[in-house]
Amino acid sequence: MSVFALGLNHASAPLALRERLAFGTDALKAPLKGLQARLGGGEAALLSTCNRTEIYVAGPAELAQPTLAFMAETAGLDAASLSAHTYLHRHGDAARHAFRVAAGLDSMVLGEPQILGQFKHAVREAGDAGTLGSTLHQLFQRGFAVAKEVRTSTEIGAHSISMAAAAVRLAAELFEDLAETRVLFVGAGEMIELAATHFAARTPKALVVANRTRERGAALAHRFGGQAIALTDLSQRLGEFDIVVSCTASSLPLIGLGAVERAIKSRKRRPMFMVDLAVPRDIEPEVAQLSDVYLYTVDDLSQRVQTASEKRQAAVAQAEAIVETGVQGFVHWLDQRRSVPLIQALQAQMGEWREQSLARARRNLAKGDAPEAVLDGFAQQVEHKLLHGLLAELHAAQGPERAELEALLQRLFLRQR
């Protein structure tokens, strides 16, 4: 059994390519089943966030190529073009990568906590799709345990600066007083909730949520003393807002160039700060070319997040040590799993010999043979079956091979008690 992770992330692929391989969080089961069928069975899990798309597979090593082909077809590219932006980790390296991702060590924002929840969701989806087996289950459960230990034993989380916090800092650079701004949030998911928490702390003049499901948007807005509007009113009311933060699961942009042009005109050229945290993007990229519009994507924000400090680097070193301990444990478990077929075959062979010897003993007892003689014959037959193959191999071996076999037999059968 082999385990590998094939994927791309913010470090290996540009945003435009990540968009083409983004899967909705509620739309993972169908592609997982399609991938499993292509692989001829095996275990598979799919992790898709704004910063990465990764496929984890437990099965023969040669399945990496059809997995790449699956990703290439999804992105509408040939495999060779896509492979230039992907990474492939196998065995212990795959475990190390998974554990680092779960712990936030491979994130665009070091130590960000959202990735662990996204990873757990991906595992639940794989379980519901029937593509999660014992090997990947073990990998991910160990990864979650590592991530928990990293969170509780290090200061990684304490030093992380989230995308939402970075967005507030940028907005504060543009507007003299955020308390005088009107803020619109498009979407009502985890990232928008986090962003709303940060912006609400600055007590803006108005806080409004636009969401496809009006009830969910209203519930989020109510938490922060804001209001909710229908997503269909977005284009008409866009010009009312100084700050727009968007993160939805839409496969197409929700805010187009024309809508923003009209909004800027209605604002009499007052600046508009826009943050697009979605992948695929919610705001058409051409909007960034407009005067008086300051548009930032997830990649733009990542460049503004501070990552260097002695305290943080010490926490990273401690976290990496925790990851390595977890990797060693998983690799040991995986190596043990490789012996399972051999152990099962040995148990089956021993069971067959036992039944044969017992059947012979029962026949002899039925004929009236003395029980002591029957027991002695039973023991001799088991001894013969056990030693026959071993002694045959020993007699046939020569030179170094014979010496190795002799040492093995001594270790197995002549151990000191």
N, C-alpha and C positions, 0 to 999 in steps of 0.2 A: 504494500500500500504506500502510495506517495501522496504528499500534501504540497500544494503550491498555491501561490497568490499571484494573479496577473492583473495589472491595473495601470492607471495613470492618475496623476494628481496635479496640484498647483505648481509643483516643482518641475514636472516632466512635460506638461502640456499646457498650451495657452487656453484662455477662457473660451474662445470660439470652438475649440475642439472638445473641451469638457462639456459644453452645451449639447453637443451632438450625441454624447453618451450619458446624458442625465436621465435617470429613471425616476418617476414619481414615487414617493414613499408608499403609496397605496396601490402601486402598479408593478409590484415585483414578482408576484406569483406566476403570471403568464410567461415572462421571459425566463424565469428559473425552470419552469417545466419544459420550455422549448430547448433550453441549453442542456438539460438532463437527457432529453431525447436525442439530441445531437451527439452527446457523449456516450450514448449507449448505456445509460445508468450512471452509477457513481453518485457522490455527494457534491452539492454545490450550494454556495451562498453568495448573494450579491449585495454589496454595500455601495450606495450612491448618495453622495452629498454634494454641496456646492463646490467642494474642493477636490473631490475624488470619485472615481468609479473603480471598484475592485471586485474581482471574482475569486472566490476561494473554492478550491476543488480538492477532494480526497478521492484518489483513483490512480490508475497507471500514469506514469510520467509523460507518456506520449499524448495525453489528453490536452496538453498545453497548446498544441497547434490548433485543434478545432475550437478551443476556447478563444484563442486570438481571432480566428475566422468569424466566430459569433460576434465578438465585439466590433470587428471591422464592418460586418454587414449592418450592424445596428447604427454605426456612425456613417455609413455610406461611403466607406473607403476601402481600398485594397489592404490586405494584411501587411504588406511590406511598408506601406506609408504609415499605418497606425503603429507598427512595432517600434518605429523611431521615437515614439513618445510614451512607450509603455515600459514597465519593469516586471520582471519575473523572479519570484523568490521561491525556493524549494526547501522542503524538509525543515530543518531548524531555522533557516533564514526566513521561511514563511511564517513560522511561529513568532519569531522576533519582530517581524514587520507588523503582524496582527496585534501583538501586545503593545508595541509602541504607538500604533494608531489608537487603540482603545484608551491608552493612558494620556493621550494628547501630546505625545512627544514628536509626532510626525505632522502635526497640524500647522496650518498657516499662522495661527495664533498659538504659540507654545502654551500647552497646559489648558487649553479651552475645554470646558466640561461638556459641551453639547455633543461631541463626537461619541461619547460612551452611550448616551441614549439612542443615537442614530444607529450605532452598531448593534445594540440590543434589539432594536426594531427590525433590523435586517435579519438577525438570527430568528426572531419570531416568524417573520415572513417565510423564511426558508423552511422552518418547521411546519407551518401551515401548508406550504406547497408540496411537502413530502420529499424535499431534496436534502434534508439535514439528517445525517446518520451519526453513528457513535463517534467517528473520528473527528469530524468537524465540531460536533457538540462538545467533545472534550477540549478541543483547541480553544473554542470561544469561551467556555466556562472558565478555563484556566486564565484566559486573557482578561476576563472581567474581574477575576480575583486579583490579578496583577494590577489592573487599573485602580481597583479599590485601595490596594496597599500603597500605591503611588500617591493617591489622593490623601490618604490619612497619615502617611509616614514622611512625606516630603512637603516642601512649600511651593511645588509647581503651580498648583491652583491659585495660591495667594498672589503669585507674581504675574498671572496671565492678564493681559489687557484684551478684552473682547472687541469684536468688530463693532458692536454697539457703542462701546465706550470710545472707540476711535472715531466713530461717526459724530458723536457729541462734541468731541474735541475739535474736529474739523469745522463743524457748524459754528462753534464758538469763535473760531478764527474769522468767519465771514460776517457774522452778526454780532453787533456790540453787546446786545443783551438778549439772551435766549428767552427771557420771560416776556419779551415783546413779540415773539414769533408765533405763527400758527403752523402746527405740525400735522401732517397727514400720513397715516400708516396704511399701506395697501397689503392686505393679507391679515391673518390672525393666528399664524403658527408660532412655533417656539422662538424663532429668530425675531419676529415682529414683537412678541411679548417681551423679549429681552431688550430690544431697542426702545420699546415704549417705557419700560422701567427706567432706563437711563435718561431719556428725554423728560419724562414726567418729573424726575428729581430736579429739573431746572425750572419747573412751574411755567410752562409756556402759556401764552394767552388762550390758545385753543388746542385741543388734542382730539383728532378725528380718526376713526377707523373705517376703511372701506373694505368689505369682504364679500366674497361670492355668497356665503351663507350669512344672511343678515343677523340671525340670532347669535351666532358665534362672535361676529364683529361687535354686536351690542354688548355682549357679556364682557369682552376684553375692554371696550371703551369705558364701561361702567366702573371697572376696577380702578381706572385712573382718572375718574371724574370727567370723562370725555363724552363724545357723541359718536354715533355710527351713521354711515350713509350707505346707500346701495352702490354696488360696484358699477352699475350702469350709469350712475351720476358722476362718475370719476372725471370724464373728459370735460363735462360742463362746469364742474366746480374746481378744477385743478388750479386755476389762477388765484384762488383764495389763499393758497398756502405758500409759506416761505420755505418750508422744509417738507420733503416728500421721501419717505422710506418705504421701499417695496420689497416684498419677498413672498412670492406665491409659487404654486406648483404648475402654473400655466406653461404650456409648451410653446406658446407664442407671446410676443410682447403685448402688454396691456396698455402701455403708455407710448403712443407713437409720436413721431416728429411733429406732425401737424397739430396735435393737441397741445404740445408744449409751446409751439410757436404762438398759438392763439392765447395760451395762458400768459406768456411773457408780454404779449401786446396789451392784454387787459390789465396787467400789473404796471403798465407804463414804465417798463424796463427795470423795475425793481428786481434785484437778484433772486434767484431760486436755487436752493441747495437740494440736490437729489442724490439718494443713495440706493443703488440696486444691489440687493443681497441675493438675488435669485440666480439660479443656474438650471435651465436656460434663462436668459435675461428677461426681465419684465419691461425694461425701458429700452427703446431702440437706440443702438449705439450712436447714431447720427445726432442725437440730442446733445451730445457733448460738444458739438461744433457750434452750437448757438451761443451768441453773446449773452451775458447775464445769467447763464445756466452753469452750475458747477455740479457735474455728474461724476460720481465715484462708484466703481464696481468693487466686488470682493477682492480682486487683485490689486486695485488701487489702494484700498484700505490696508491690505497686508503690509504694504511698504511703509505705512505710517505707524505700525505697531512696534513698540520698542521691545527688543529681545535681549539686549546685552546688559548684564550686571553680574558682579561676582557672586552675589547671593543666589541669583537665578541659576548660574552655571553650576554652583555647588548642588543645588536641588536637582538639576538635570543629571549630574553624575550619580547621585544617590538613586534617582529613578531608573537610570540605565542598569544599575547593579541589580535592582529588583526585577527588572525585565529579564536579565540574563539568568537569574535563578529560576524564573518561570520557564524560560526556554529549555534549560537543562532538564527540568522535570518533565516537560512535554515530550522532548526527544527520547528520554528514557522510557516513557510510557509507550511511545510509538514503536520503538525498537522491540519492546516486549510484545506488542501486538503482532509483530511480524512472525513470532514464534507460535501464535495461536493455531494455525493450520497443522503445524508439525505436532504440537501437543495433542490436538484432537485426533490426528492419525495414530499416534502412539497409544492413546487411550482406547481407540477403536480396535487396534490390533491386540492389545492386552485383553480387552473384553472378549474378543473372539477366541483367543487361546484359553481364557478362563472357562468359557462355556464348553469348549471342546473337551477340556480336561474334566470338568464336572460331569458332562454327559457320559464320558468313559467310566468315571468313578461310580455313577449311579447304576450303570449296566452291570459293573462288577459286583456291586452290593446286591443287586437284584438276583444275580446268579448264586449268591450265598458266600462270596469271598469274605474273608475276615476283614473287619473294618480297619484294623491296623495296617494290613497289607494294601488295602484300597487307598488309605491316606498316604502311605509311602509311595505308591505308584502315582498318585495325583501330584505329589511334590516333585517326583523325578521328571514327570512329563512337563510340568511348568518350567522346571530348571533347564531341561533340554531345549525347549522352545525359546527361552530367553537367551541362553548362551550360544546356541547354534550359529546364528548369524554373526554375533560378535566375534566368536572364535574363528569363523571362516574368514572374516575380514582381516583379523590379526595375522593369520597364517599366510594370507595372500599379500600382505603389505611387506615392503622392503625399505631398507635405508631410513632416511629421515621420516618418511611417512609412517613406518612401523613404530619408530620412537615416539612420534606424536600420538599415535593411537594407543600405545602402551600407557603413556602419561595420562591420557584422557580416561582410559578404563580404570586406572588406579584412583584418579580423582573422583570418578563416579561410584565405584564399588568398594574401594578399599580405604575410604576415609577413616581417620582416627576418630573415635567417639570420645 
